């Protein structure tokens, strides 16, 4: 089971956290916290991540269908950062 939709997207698209960190100019540690749902990215970082993945912010972070499938959604979980 995936902890976040971001984790699911990276896995199914064959992308790594390192790839996403480079594309967003964020640290791998910061991306890892987002992927694991430990920290919720602020809106600016949500936009950067969504753009890097060529998806909408809503699709990556606010997909209720993903959360309702027994997966933990980051939006209701971790602390928020800029």
Rosetta blueprint (number, residue, H / E / L):
1 X L
2 X L
3 X L
4 X L
5 X H
6 X H
7 X H
8 X H
9 X H
10 X H
11 X H
12 X H
13 X L
14 X L
15 X L
16 X L
17 X H
18 X H
19 X H
20 X H
21 X H
22 X H
23 X H
24 X H
25 X L
26 X L
27 X L
28 X H
29 X H
30 X H
31 X H
32 X H
33 X H
34 X H
35 X H
36 X H
37 X L
38 X L
39 X E
40 X E
41 X E
42 X L
43 X H
44 X H
45 X H
46 X H
47 X H
48 X H
49 X H
50 X H
51 X H
52 X H
53 X L
54 X L
55 X L
56 X L
57 X H
58 X H
59 X H
60 X H
61 X H
62 X L
63 X L
64 X H
65 X H
66 X H
67 X H
68 X L
69 X L
70 X L
71 X L
72 X L
73 X L
74 X H
75 X H
76 X H
77 X L
78 X L
79 X E
80 X E
81 X E
82 X L
